[in-house]
Amino acid sequence: MIDSFVGSINEFSKYIIPFLLVGIPFYGLLFKKVKVYESFVEGAKDGFTIAVRIIPYLVAILVAIGMFRASGALDLLLNFLSPVLSMIGFPAENFPLALMRPLSGSGSLGLLTDLINVHGPDSLIAKIGATMFGSTETTFYVLAVYFGSVGIRKTRHALIAGLFADAVGVLSAVYICQYLFGGI
């Protein structure tokens, strides 16, 4: 019963994206009378303009991340905080990922890949890292790119709310994975 349901869902899922790629333009063209191609071209022009405006913000973030990693500051911070992290049950190996995730998606993906390669995909450290990666956001990147692209200079409470959400995601990932997969 369940196998046939899963099989039918898997079969159905093969056709969802092609259906959307064909169905949405036809819906706009036939029912909403929208010039689909012209609308697409206008959106592509706007996208290119936005991309050109956000390049300085992207370069600044990438340079800052590179300097932080290359300077050895991350290793010094990790050595300093390891005793405190072990007292609260936070694996020190996951701390660089927790620091990098709000800054860079690709940098944090690289750290997660290293965790999985070193400790194995079924290790508690890799499971915590994967859960942490999925339950947090690249807060500084999002603020720089999206706020920068529309010209917002004062982020107000967005930065604090984003970092608070990241902290909750990181700590929840650690404690939920330890509860579910061992440790606690």
RODREN-83907 format. One record per residue (C-alpha): x, y, z; residue in three letters; residue number from 1. Coordinates in nm, 4 decimals. Layout:
BEGIN
        u        v        w  aa   i
        X        Y        Z ala NUM
...
END
This chain:
BEGIN
        u        v        w  aa   i
   0.0000   0.0000   0.0000 met   1
   0.2650   0.2502   0.1067 ile   2
   0.5066   0.1342  -0.1640 asp   3
   0.2465   0.1918  -0.4354 ser   4
   0.1684   0.5368  -0.2922 phe   5
   0.5379   0.6290  -0.2847 val   6
   0.5803   0.4904  -0.6361 gly   7
   0.2909   0.6963  -0.7693 ser   8
   0.4235   1.0111  -0.5979 ile   9
   0.7685   0.9501  -0.7475 asn  10
   0.6177   0.9005  -1.0918 glu  11
   0.4034   1.2142  -1.0553 phe  12
   0.6995   1.4211  -0.9345 ser  13
   0.8862   1.3625  -1.2619 lys  14
   0.6290   1.5701  -1.4455 tyr  15
   0.5780   1.8628  -1.2058 ile  16
   0.8617   2.0886  -1.3235 ile  17
   0.8015   2.0363  -1.6980 pro  18
   0.4313   2.0967  -1.6387 phe  19
   0.5052   2.4233  -1.4558 leu  20
   0.7565   2.5374  -1.7179 leu  21
   0.5005   2.4884  -1.9935 val  22
   0.1786   2.5506  -1.7993 gly  23
   0.2567   2.8903  -1.6469 ile  24
   0.3460   3.0618  -1.9766 pro  25
   0.0410   2.9107  -2.1460 phe  26
  -0.1808   3.0217  -1.8580 tyr  27
  -0.0461   3.3763  -1.8836 gly  28
  -0.0793   3.3799  -2.2599 leu  29
  -0.4231   3.2207  -2.2956 leu  30
  -0.6114   3.3275  -1.9833 phe  31
  -0.4423   3.6476  -1.8632 lys  32
  -0.3546   3.7749  -2.2122 lys  33
  -0.0008   3.8644  -2.1059 val  34
   0.2740   3.8940  -2.3634 lys  35
   0.4845   3.6243  -2.1998 val  36
   0.8044   3.6601  -2.4009 tyr  37
   0.8123   4.0393  -2.3711 glu  38
   0.7490   4.0152  -1.9967 ser  39
   1.0305   3.7635  -1.9662 phe  40
   1.2725   3.9890  -2.1545 val  41
   1.1795   4.2907  -1.9361 glu  42
   1.2354   4.0831  -1.6231 gly  43
   1.5722   3.9646  -1.7546 ala  44
   1.6744   4.3272  -1.8167 lys  45
   1.5790   4.4204  -1.4612 asp  46
   1.7640   4.1169  -1.3281 gly  47
   2.0804   4.2163  -1.5105 phe  48
   2.0583   4.5712  -1.3737 thr  49
   2.0143   4.4411  -1.0191 ile  50
   2.3064   4.2009  -1.0638 ala  51
   2.5339   4.4881  -1.1656 val  52
   2.4234   4.6909  -0.8601 arg  53
   2.4915   4.4105  -0.6098 ile  54
   2.8378   4.3117  -0.7339 ile  55
   3.0200   4.5512  -0.4937 pro  56
   2.8323   4.4017  -0.1970 tyr  57
   2.9181   4.0487  -0.3050 leu  58
   3.2850   4.1339  -0.3504 val  59
   3.3000   4.2961  -0.0062 ala  60
   3.1490   3.9888   0.1617 ile  61
   3.3786   3.7467  -0.0202 leu  62
   3.6894   3.9495   0.0645 val  63
   3.5927   3.9726   0.4320 ala  64
   3.5331   3.5970   0.4523 ile  65
   3.8614   3.5222   0.2812 gly  66
   4.0525   3.7519   0.5158 met  67
   3.8915   3.5956   0.8242 phe  68
   3.9799   3.2419   0.7172 arg  69
   4.3268   3.3195   0.5790 ala  70
   4.4351   3.5238   0.8809 ser  71
   4.3950   3.2283   1.1165 gly  72
   4.1451   3.4189   1.3285 ala  73
   3.8947   3.1358   1.2928 leu  74
   4.1438   2.8821   1.4294 asp  75
   4.2357   3.1087   1.7209 leu  76
   3.8724   3.1631   1.8082 leu  77
   3.8015   2.7899   1.7891 leu  78
   4.0948   2.7041   2.0180 asn  79
   3.9842   2.9667   2.2674 phe  80
   3.6199   2.8554   2.2759 leu  81
   3.6672   2.4759   2.2647 ser  82
   3.6498   2.4253   2.6456 pro  83
   3.3290   2.6292   2.6743 val  84
   3.1725   2.4563   2.3745 leu  85
   3.2451   2.1108   2.5130 ser  86
   3.0880   2.2067   2.8475 met  87
   2.7573   2.2914   2.6810 ile  88
   2.7649   1.9883   2.4493 gly  89
   2.8407   2.1796   2.1300 phe  90
   3.0894   1.9884   1.9107 pro  91
   3.3818   2.2186   1.8414 ala  92
   3.4044   2.0811   1.4876 glu  93
   3.0672   2.2389   1.4072 asn  94
   3.1558   2.5851   1.5388 phe  95
   3.3257   2.7099   1.2182 pro  96
   3.0119   2.6144   1.0263 leu  97
   2.7978   2.8042   1.2774 ala  98
   3.0164   3.1131   1.2278 leu  99
   3.0414   3.0855   0.8508 met 100
   2.6760   3.0133   0.7734 arg 101
   2.5469   3.3708   0.8336 pro 102
   2.8234   3.5025   0.6082 leu 103
   2.8438   3.2735   0.3086 ser 104
   2.6426   2.9893   0.1640 gly 105
   2.9265   2.8518  -0.0466 ser 106
   3.1802   2.8912   0.2341 gly 107
   2.9541   2.7102   0.4770 ser 108
   2.8834   2.4406   0.2180 leu 109
   3.2589   2.3886   0.1873 gly 110
   3.2891   2.3533   0.5641 leu 111
   2.9959   2.1100   0.5726 leu 112
   3.1573   1.9062   0.2948 thr 113
   3.4811   1.8929   0.4954 asp 114
   3.2904   1.7767   0.8048 leu 115
   3.1243   1.4989   0.6061 ile 116
   3.4514   1.3920   0.4409 asn 117
   3.6465   1.3879   0.7683 val 118
   3.3869   1.2405   1.0048 his 119
   3.1674   1.0418   0.7662 gly 120
   2.8109   1.1079   0.6541 pro 121
   2.6553   0.9060   0.9359 asp 122
   2.8505   1.0697   1.2175 ser 123
   2.6781   1.2881   1.4731 leu 124
   2.9015   1.5805   1.3747 ile 125
   2.7974   1.5529   1.0080 ala 126
   2.4301   1.5216   1.1004 lys 127
   2.4524   1.8274   1.3245 ile 128
   2.6320   2.0153   1.0470 gly 129
   2.3745   1.9218   0.7841 ala 130
   2.0869   2.0160   1.0138 thr 131
   2.2608   2.3417   1.1036 met 132
   2.3155   2.4178   0.7352 phe 133
   1.9497   2.3608   0.6565 gly 134
   1.8050   2.5458   0.9535 ser 135
   2.0021   2.8694   0.9255 thr 136
   2.0332   3.1422   0.6648 glu 137
   2.3141   3.3451   0.5090 thr 138
   2.1993   3.6521   0.6992 thr 139
   2.4748   3.8985   0.6097 phe 140
   2.4662   3.7923   0.2460 tyr 141
   2.0887   3.8340   0.2290 val 142
   2.0996   4.1738   0.3964 leu 143
   2.3849   4.2991   0.1791 ala 144
   2.2427   4.1723  -0.1466 val 145
   1.8721   4.2350  -0.1052 tyr 146
   1.8881   4.5532   0.0979 phe 147
   2.1797   4.6795  -0.1103 gly 148
   1.9999   4.6116  -0.4373 ser 149
   1.7082   4.8343  -0.3402 val 150
   1.9214   5.1013  -0.1729 gly 151
   1.8318   5.0409   0.1929 ile 152
   2.1206   5.1576   0.4124 arg 153
   1.9698   5.1116   0.7597 lys 154
   1.8718   4.7515   0.8209 thr 155
   1.6973   4.8390   1.1480 arg 156
   1.5983   4.5216   1.3261 his 157
   1.6548   4.2835   1.0354 ala 158
   2.0145   4.2085   1.1320 leu 159
   1.9321   4.1357   1.4961 ile 160
   1.6308   3.9232   1.4034 ala 161
   1.8300   3.7309   1.1426 gly 162
   2.1219   3.6602   1.3752 leu 163
   1.8843   3.5592   1.6553 phe 164
   1.7095   3.3176   1.4176 ala 165
   2.0494   3.1789   1.3138 asp 166
   2.1489   3.1260   1.6784 ala 167
   1.8220   2.9449   1.7480 val 168
   1.8754   2.7307   1.4375 gly 169
   2.2326   2.6434   1.5373 val 170
   2.1501   2.5544   1.8976 leu 171
   1.8375   2.3651   1.7966 ser 172
   2.0355   2.1656   1.5407 ala 173
   2.2910   2.0674   1.8043 val 174
   2.0471   1.9645   2.0732 tyr 175
   1.7852   1.8003   1.8508 ile 176
   2.0480   1.5951   1.6668 cys 177
   2.2075   1.4926   1.9944 gln 178
   1.8677   1.3900   2.1262 tyr 179
   1.7688   1.1982   1.8125 leu 180
   2.1032   1.0438   1.7133 phe 181
   2.2822   1.0006   2.0428 gly 182
   2.4793   1.2078   2.2834 gly 183
   2.2001   1.3141   2.5180 ile 184
END
